Amino acid sequence: MTWEAPEVTEVR
Amino acid sequence: MSEPRTLTADSRPVVAAKARLRWDARSSRHLLLYPERGLILNPTAADVIQLCTGAHTVADIVDRLAAKYAPQPRETVEREVLTFLVNMADRGLIREHDD
């Protein structure tokens, strides 16, 4: 598995 | 006046009562929902949130994810997990577990 920085995207 | 955000490696983060983690099978993604809003989580963000039960310290969470995503350096995982948790605490979605 590849690590990627934890990120969030706001949804309407 | 709001409390300062002082998440450290010894903190035990827990998801705020107002938030709910949901798996959306239709889009194959995790959502963190709270009143009138929602956040789409990428896979590593979902990993972190799932471990925010109050049972694990930040250091525990980092250890688990560093093992899962080896050979990613632990220092990188720690820095990015802490940045993420502080961001989530600033949104009021993560708090420190009360002992």
Backbone of each chain as nested JSON, in Angstrom:
{
  "chains": [
    {"id": "A", "residues": [
      {"number": 1, "name": "MET", "atoms": {"N": [0.844, -1.181, 0.0], "CA": [0.0, 0.0, 0.0], "C": [0.886, 1.24, 0.0]}},
      {"number": 2, "name": "THR", "atoms": {"N": [0.42, 2.281, -0.64], "CA": [1.203, 3.502, -0.747], "C": [0.671, 4.556, 0.21]}},
      {"number": 3, "name": "TRP", "atoms": {"N": [1.57, 5.103, 1.005], "CA": [1.177, 6.159, 1.936], "C": [0.948, 7.452, 1.178]}},
      {"number": 4, "name": "GLU", "atoms": {"N": [-0.123, 8.14, 1.521], "CA": [-0.329, 9.502, 1.043], "C": [-0.829, 10.309, 2.228]}},
      {"number": 5, "name": "ALA", "atoms": {"N": [-0.538, 11.584, 2.232], "CA": [-0.938, 12.418, 3.365], "C": [-2.452, 12.368, 3.54]}},
      {"number": 6, "name": "PRO", "atoms": {"N": [-2.924, 12.236, 4.786], "CA": [-4.377, 12.243, 5.022], "C": [-4.982, 13.566, 4.563]}},
      {"number": 7, "name": "GLU", "atoms": {"N": [-6.05, 13.465, 3.78], "CA": [-6.695, 14.669, 3.252], "C": [-8.202, 14.507, 3.29]}},
      {"number": 8, "name": "VAL", "atoms": {"N": [-8.89, 15.632, 3.406], "CA": [-10.35, 15.617, 3.359], "C": [-10.823, 16.632, 2.329]}},
      {"number": 9, "name": "THR", "atoms": {"N": [-11.992, 16.37, 1.78], "CA": [-12.625, 17.287, 0.839], "C": [-14.029, 17.575, 1.337]}},
      {"number": 10, "name": "GLU", "atoms": {"N": [-14.343, 18.847, 1.521], "CA": [-15.688, 19.192, 1.98], "C": [-16.693, 18.939, 0.876]}},
      {"number": 11, "name": "VAL", "atoms": {"N": [-17.842, 18.407, 1.25], "CA": [-18.899, 18.186, 0.273], "C": [-20.112, 19.006, 0.676]}},
      {"number": 12, "name": "ARG", "atoms": {"N": [-20.837, 19.439, -0.331], "CA": [-22.017, 20.246, -0.052], "C": [-23.158, 19.341, 0.395]}}
    ]},
    {"id": "B", "residues": [
      {"number": 1, "name": "MET", "atoms": {"N": [-13.567, 31.976, 24.93], "CA": [-12.237, 31.772, 24.384], "C": [-12.036, 30.287, 24.134]}},
      {"number": 2, "name": "SER", "atoms": {"N": [-11.495, 29.904, 22.978], "CA": [-11.338, 28.49, 22.681], "C": [-10.057, 27.958, 23.311]}},
      {"number": 3, "name": "GLU", "atoms": {"N": [-10.061, 26.641, 23.573], "CA": [-8.887, 26.018, 24.156], "C": [-7.805, 25.882, 23.1]}},
      {"number": 4, "name": "PRO", "atoms": {"N": [-6.537, 26.002, 23.493], "CA": [-5.462, 25.787, 22.533], "C": [-5.423, 24.328, 22.096]}},
      {"number": 5, "name": "ARG", "atoms": {"N": [-5.005, 24.088, 20.848], "CA": [-4.907, 22.723, 20.338], "C": [-3.548, 22.181, 20.723]}},
      {"number": 6, "name": "THR", "atoms": {"N": [-3.52, 21.203, 21.597], "CA": [-2.242, 20.724, 22.098], "C": [-2.114, 19.231, 21.881]}},
      {"number": 7, "name": "LEU", "atoms": {"N": [-2.496, 18.752, 20.715], "CA": [-2.337, 17.332, 20.433], "C": [-0.857, 16.988, 20.383]}},
      {"number": 8, "name": "THR", "atoms": {"N": [-0.484, 15.954, 21.112], "CA": [0.893, 15.483, 21.121], "C": [0.893, 13.977, 20.883]}},
      {"number": 9, "name": "ALA", "atoms": {"N": [2.077, 13.391, 20.883], "CA": [2.187, 11.946, 20.67], "C": [1.462, 11.159, 21.756]}},
      {"number": 10, "name": "ASP", "atoms": {"N": [1.305, 11.763, 22.94], "CA": [0.655, 11.067, 24.05], "C": [-0.855, 11.296, 24.11]}},
      {"number": 11, "name": "SER", "atoms": {"N": [-1.365, 12.179, 23.261], "CA": [-2.807, 12.444, 23.252], "C": [-3.57, 11.207, 22.793]}},
      {"number": 12, "name": "ARG", "atoms": {"N": [-4.799, 11.067, 23.302], "CA": [-5.682, 9.982, 22.862], "C": [-6.867, 10.616, 22.136]}},
      {"number": 13, "name": "PRO", "atoms": {"N": [-6.748, 10.77, 20.817], "CA": [-7.816, 11.453, 20.08], "C": [-9.062, 10.587, 19.938]}},
      {"number": 14, "name": "VAL", "atoms": {"N": [-10.203, 11.249, 19.949], "CA": [-11.479, 10.561, 19.772], "C": [-12.358, 11.424, 18.873]}},
      {"number": 15, "name": "VAL", "atoms": {"N": [-13.152, 10.773, 18.034], "CA": [-14.053, 11.5, 17.143], "C": [-15.14, 12.173, 17.974]}},
      {"number": 16, "name": "ALA", "atoms": {"N": [-15.427, 13.425, 17.656], "CA": [-16.435, 14.179, 18.399], "C": [-17.804, 13.514, 18.279]}},
      {"number": 17, "name": "ALA", "atoms": {"N": [-18.616, 13.697, 19.304], "CA": [-19.928, 13.047, 19.349], "C": [-20.812, 13.457, 18.18]}},
      {"number": 18, "name": "LYS", "atoms": {"N": [-20.592, 14.662, 17.654], "CA": [-21.463, 15.148, 16.579], "C": [-21.128, 14.537, 15.221]}},
      {"number": 19, "name": "ALA", "atoms": {"N": [-20.015, 13.808, 15.125], "CA": [-19.556, 13.294, 13.834], "C": [-19.795, 11.793, 13.717]}},
      {"number": 20, "name": "ARG", "atoms": {"N": [-20.038, 11.343, 12.495], "CA": [-20.257, 9.927, 12.215], "C": [-19.442, 9.528, 10.99]}},
      {"number": 21, "name": "LEU", "atoms": {"N": [-18.707, 8.428, 11.111], "CA": [-17.968, 7.896, 9.97], "C": [-18.873, 6.939, 9.21]}},
      {"number": 22, "name": "ARG", "atoms": {"N": [-18.968, 7.133, 7.917], "CA": [-19.813, 6.279, 7.087], "C": [-19.043, 5.811, 5.861]}},
      {"number": 23, "name": "TRP", "atoms": {"N": [-19.272, 4.552, 5.47], "CA": [-18.718, 4.027, 4.228], "C": [-19.792, 4.147, 3.169]}},
      {"number": 24, "name": "ASP", "atoms": {"N": [-19.486, 4.858, 2.094], "CA": [-20.432, 5.0, 0.994], "C": [-20.08, 3.961, -0.063]}},
      {"number": 25, "name": "ALA", "atoms": {"N": [-20.843, 2.875, -0.104], "CA": [-20.541, 1.778, -1.026], "C": [-20.691, 2.208, -2.48]}},
      {"number": 26, "name": "ARG", "atoms": {"N": [-21.577, 3.15, -2.729], "CA": [-21.809, 3.582, -4.115], "C": [-20.575, 4.242, -4.709]}},
      {"number": 27, "name": "SER", "atoms": {"N": [-19.884, 5.022, -3.903], "CA": [-18.709, 5.72, -4.427], "C": [-17.412, 5.138, -3.874]}},
      {"number": 28, "name": "SER", "atoms": {"N": [-17.526, 4.096, -3.047], "CA": [-16.352, 3.436, -2.459], "C": [-15.436, 4.437, -1.763]}},
      {"number": 29, "name": "ARG", "atoms": {"N": [-16.016, 5.162, -0.826], "CA": [-15.219, 6.139, -0.088], "C": [-15.816, 6.307, 1.305]}},
      {"number": 30, "name": "HIS", "atoms": {"N": [-14.971, 6.764, 2.21], "CA": [-15.438, 7.063, 3.554], "C": [-15.876, 8.523, 3.631]}},
      {"number": 31, "name": "LEU", "atoms": {"N": [-16.944, 8.745, 4.366], "CA": [-17.427, 10.096, 4.621], "C": [-17.451, 10.318, 6.121]}},
      {"number": 32, "name": "LEU", "atoms": {"N": [-17.055, 11.498, 6.541], "CA": [-17.225, 11.891, 7.937], "C": [-18.313, 12.955, 7.945]}},
      {"number": 33, "name": "LEU", "atoms": {"N": [-19.43, 12.597, 8.534], "CA": [-20.601, 13.462, 8.475], "C": [-20.851, 14.113, 9.817]}},
      {"number": 34, "name": "TYR", "atoms": {"N": [-21.252, 15.37, 9.759], "CA": [-21.64, 16.089, 10.962], "C": [-22.715, 17.063, 10.547]}},
      {"number": 35, "name": "PRO", "atoms": {"N": [-23.456, 17.605, 11.5], "CA": [-24.65, 18.363, 11.133], "C": [-24.414, 19.398, 10.039]}},
      {"number": 36, "name": "GLU", "atoms": {"N": [-25.158, 19.226, 8.942], "CA": [-25.184, 20.147, 7.809], "C": [-23.93, 20.131, 6.95]}},
      {"number": 37, "name": "ARG", "atoms": {"N": [-22.991, 19.232, 7.241], "CA": [-21.771, 19.181, 6.449], "C": [-21.277, 17.756, 6.312]}},
      {"number": 38, "name": "GLY", "atoms": {"N": [-20.319, 17.582, 5.41], "CA": [-19.698, 16.277, 5.26], "C": [-18.301, 16.432, 4.701]}},
      {"number": 39, "name": "LEU", "atoms": {"N": [-17.452, 15.465, 5.0], "CA": [-16.096, 15.45, 4.469], "C": [-15.853, 14.11, 3.795]}},
      {"number": 40, "name": "ILE", "atoms": {"N": [-15.281, 14.145, 2.604], "CA": [-14.804, 12.925, 1.959], "C": [-13.391, 12.682, 2.47]}},
      {"number": 41, "name": "LEU", "atoms": {"N": [-13.131, 11.473, 2.933], "CA": [-11.811, 11.134, 3.461], "C": [-11.042, 10.313, 2.437]}},
      {"number": 42, "name": "ASN", "atoms": {"N": [-9.765, 10.628, 2.249], "CA": [-8.957, 9.727, 1.434], "C": [-8.594, 8.509, 2.298]}},
      {"number": 43, "name": "PRO", "atoms": {"N": [-8.03, 7.454, 1.71], "CA": [-7.842, 6.211, 2.477], "C": [-7.026, 6.378, 3.757]}},
      {"number": 44, "name": "THR", "atoms": {"N": [-5.973, 7.182, 3.725], "CA": [-5.169, 7.32, 4.944], "C": [-5.908, 8.151, 5.994]}},
      {"number": 45, "name": "ALA", "atoms": {"N": [-6.68, 9.13, 5.562], "CA": [-7.486, 9.894, 6.52], "C": [-8.503, 8.976, 7.189]}},
      {"number": 46, "name": "ALA", "atoms": {"N": [-9.102, 8.078, 6.407], "CA": [-10.057, 7.122, 6.98], "C": [-9.359, 6.19, 7.972]}},
      {"number": 47, "name": "ASP", "atoms": {"N": [-8.139, 5.772, 7.633], "CA": [-7.371, 4.926, 8.56], "C": [-7.187, 5.631, 9.904]}},
      {"number": 48, "name": "VAL", "atoms": {"N": [-6.816, 6.9, 9.841], "CA": [-6.575, 7.653, 11.075], "C": [-7.868, 7.777, 11.88]}},
      {"number": 49, "name": "ILE", "atoms": {"N": [-8.936, 8.188, 11.214], "CA": [-10.203, 8.408, 11.922], "C": [-10.704, 7.114, 12.573]}},
      {"number": 50, "name": "GLN", "atoms": {"N": [-10.526, 5.995, 11.882], "CA": [-10.99, 4.719, 12.435], "C": [-10.242, 4.346, 13.712]}},
      {"number": 51, "name": "LEU", "atoms": {"N": [-9.032, 4.893, 13.874], "CA": [-8.243, 4.588, 15.071], "C": [-8.462, 5.618, 16.182]}},
      {"number": 52, "name": "CYS", "atoms": {"N": [-9.246, 6.644, 15.897], "CA": [-9.514, 7.683, 16.904], "C": [-10.691, 7.253, 17.783]}},
      {"number": 53, "name": "THR", "atoms": {"N": [-10.43, 6.276, 18.618], "CA": [-11.471, 5.72, 19.491], "C": [-11.271, 6.14, 20.938]}},
      {"number": 54, "name": "GLY", "atoms": {"N": [-10.159, 6.823, 21.214], "CA": [-9.83, 7.147, 22.593], "C": [-8.987, 6.068, 23.243]}},
      {"number": 55, "name": "ALA", "atoms": {"N": [-8.868, 4.919, 22.572], "CA": [-8.082, 3.81, 23.123], "C": [-6.613, 3.907, 22.719]}},
      {"number": 56, "name": "HIS", "atoms": {"N": [-6.338, 4.634, 21.637], "CA": [-4.977, 4.698, 21.111], "C": [-4.402, 6.099, 21.273]}},
      {"number": 57, "name": "THR", "atoms": {"N": [-3.126, 6.16, 21.619], "CA": [-2.445, 7.454, 21.591], "C": [-2.079, 7.777, 20.144]}},
      {"number": 58, "name": "VAL", "atoms": {"N": [-1.72, 9.038, 19.914], "CA": [-1.259, 9.423, 18.578], "C": [-0.052, 8.569, 18.187]}},
      {"number": 59, "name": "ALA", "atoms": {"N": [0.828, 8.308, 19.14], "CA": [2.009, 7.478, 18.851], "C": [1.591, 6.07, 18.428]}},
      {"number": 60, "name": "ASP", "atoms": {"N": [0.567, 5.513, 19.097], "CA": [0.058, 4.184, 18.712], "C": [-0.452, 4.204, 17.268]}},
      {"number": 61, "name": "ILE", "atoms": {"N": [-1.222, 5.242, 16.963], "CA": [-1.805, 5.361, 15.623], "C": [-0.699, 5.445, 14.573]}},
      {"number": 62, "name": "VAL", "atoms": {"N": [0.314, 6.252, 14.87], "CA": [1.438, 6.398, 13.937], "C": [2.16, 5.064, 13.767]}},
      {"number": 63, "name": "ASP", "atoms": {"N": [2.385, 4.356, 14.871], "CA": [3.064, 3.053, 14.791], "C": [2.301, 2.095, 13.879]}},
      {"number": 64, "name": "ARG", "atoms": {"N": [0.991, 2.032, 14.073], "CA": [0.169, 1.109, 13.275], "C": [0.21, 1.471, 11.792]}},
      {"number": 65, "name": "LEU", "atoms": {"N": [0.097, 2.766, 11.508], "CA": [0.061, 3.172, 10.103], "C": [1.439, 3.066, 9.459]}},
      {"number": 66, "name": "ALA", "atoms": {"N": [2.49, 3.333, 10.237], "CA": [3.845, 3.186, 9.692], "C": [4.103, 1.723, 9.341]}},
      {"number": 67, "name": "ALA", "atoms": {"N": [3.571, 0.81, 10.158], "CA": [3.73, -0.62, 9.861], "C": [2.908, -1.004, 8.633]}},
      {"number": 68, "name": "LYS", "atoms": {"N": [1.692, -0.497, 8.567], "CA": [0.805, -0.824, 7.446], "C": [1.355, -0.306, 6.119]}},
      {"number": 69, "name": "TYR", "atoms": {"N": [1.966, 0.884, 6.175], "CA": [2.422, 1.53, 4.941], "C": [3.94, 1.471, 4.777]}},
      {"number": 70, "name": "ALA", "atoms": {"N": [4.594, 0.552, 5.502], "CA": [6.04, 0.386, 5.332], "C": [6.34, 0.156, 3.854]}},
      {"number": 71, "name": "PRO", "atoms": {"N": [7.48, 0.69, 3.371], "CA": [8.6, 1.306, 4.082], "C": [8.515, 2.823, 4.232]}},
      {"number": 72, "name": "GLN", "atoms": {"N": [7.332, 3.394, 4.235], "CA": [7.225, 4.842, 4.45], "C": [7.88, 5.203, 5.784]}},
      {"number": 73, "name": "PRO", "atoms": {"N": [8.775, 6.196, 5.828], "CA": [9.435, 6.541, 7.097], "C": [8.427, 6.949, 8.169]}},
      {"number": 74, "name": "ARG", "atoms": {"N": [8.642, 6.439, 9.386], "CA": [7.73, 6.754, 10.487], "C": [7.633, 8.259, 10.719]}},
      {"number": 75, "name": "GLU", "atoms": {"N": [8.752, 8.963, 10.544], "CA": [8.762, 10.409, 10.784], "C": [7.785, 11.13, 9.853]}},
      {"number": 76, "name": "THR", "atoms": {"N": [7.714, 10.664, 8.62], "CA": [6.78, 11.273, 7.662], "C": [5.346, 11.011, 8.084]}},
      {"number": 77, "name": "VAL", "atoms": {"N": [5.072, 9.758, 8.453], "CA": [3.717, 9.4, 8.887], "C": [3.331, 10.224, 10.115]}},
      {"number": 78, "name": "GLU", "atoms": {"N": [4.248, 10.335, 11.074], "CA": [3.95, 11.073, 12.305], "C": [3.634, 12.537, 12.007]}},
      {"number": 79, "name": "ARG", "atoms": {"N": [4.457, 13.161, 11.188], "CA": [4.25, 14.578, 10.875], "C": [2.902, 14.797, 10.189]}},
      {"number": 80, "name": "GLU", "atoms": {"N": [2.581, 13.937, 9.235], "CA": [1.353, 14.149, 8.46], "C": [0.108, 13.763, 9.256]}},
      {"number": 81, "name": "VAL", "atoms": {"N": [0.226, 12.762, 10.116], "CA": [-0.912, 12.396, 10.97], "C": [-1.195, 13.512, 11.971]}},
      {"number": 82, "name": "LEU", "atoms": {"N": [-0.145, 14.062, 12.57], "CA": [-0.351, 15.15, 13.539], "C": [-0.957, 16.381, 12.87]}},
      {"number": 83, "name": "THR", "atoms": {"N": [-0.459, 16.72, 11.69], "CA": [-1.014, 17.859, 10.951], "C": [-2.497, 17.644, 10.677]}},
      {"number": 84, "name": "PHE", "atoms": {"N": [-2.834, 16.433, 10.254], "CA": [-4.233, 16.099, 9.959], "C": [-5.093, 16.185, 11.219]}},
      {"number": 85, "name": "LEU", "atoms": {"N": [-4.603, 15.627, 12.326], "CA": [-5.4, 15.615, 13.555], "C": [-5.618, 17.03, 14.093]}},
      {"number": 86, "name": "VAL", "atoms": {"N": [-4.599, 17.871, 14.001], "CA": [-4.77, 19.257, 14.452], "C": [-5.811, 19.96, 13.583]}},
      {"number": 87, "name": "ASN", "atoms": {"N": [-5.755, 19.708, 12.277], "CA": [-6.746, 20.282, 11.367], "C": [-8.157, 19.821, 11.746]}},
      {"number": 88, "name": "MET", "atoms": {"N": [-8.292, 18.542, 12.049], "CA": [-9.609, 18.012, 12.414], "C": [-10.06, 18.54, 13.777]}},
      {"number": 89, "name": "ALA", "atoms": {"N": [-9.11, 18.732, 14.689], "CA": [-9.451, 19.312, 15.991], "C": [-9.911, 20.754, 15.819]}},
      {"number": 90, "name": "ASP", "atoms": {"N": [-9.267, 21.48, 14.916], "CA": [-9.669, 22.861, 14.659], "C": [-11.084, 22.935, 14.084]}},
      {"number": 91, "name": "ARG", "atoms": {"N": [-11.49, 21.883, 13.381], "CA": [-12.855, 21.825, 12.842], "C": [-13.853, 21.341, 13.895]}},
      {"number": 92, "name": "GLY", "atoms": {"N": [-13.336, 20.953, 15.06], "CA": [-14.221, 20.461, 16.115], "C": [-14.656, 19.025, 15.918]}},
      {"number": 93, "name": "LEU", "atoms": {"N": [-13.923, 18.281, 15.073], "CA": [-14.326, 16.906, 14.763], "C": [-13.512, 15.875, 15.526]}},
      {"number": 94, "name": "ILE", "atoms": {"N": [-12.427, 16.315, 16.129], "CA": [-11.582, 15.448, 16.959], "C": [-11.355, 16.171, 18.276]}},
      {"number": 95, "name": "ARG", "atoms": {"N": [-11.412, 15.421, 19.357], "CA": [-11.077, 16.003, 20.658], "C": [-10.214, 15.006, 21.411]}},
      {"number": 96, "name": "GLU", "atoms": {"N": [-9.637, 15.477, 22.5], "CA": [-8.849, 14.572, 23.33], "C": [-9.775, 13.777, 24.226]}},
      {"number": 97, "name": "HIS", "atoms": {"N": [-9.471, 12.485, 24.355], "CA": [-10.269, 11.624, 25.217], "C": [-10.105, 12.045, 26.666]}},
      {"number": 98, "name": "ASP", "atoms": {"N": [-11.226, 12.093, 27.391], "CA": [-11.168, 12.424, 28.816], "C": [-10.822, 11.18, 29.601]}},
      {"number": 99, "name": "ASP", "atoms": {"N": [-9.785, 11.257, 30.417], "CA": [-9.428, 10.102, 31.247], "C": [-10.346, 10.004, 32.446]}}
    ]}
  ]
}
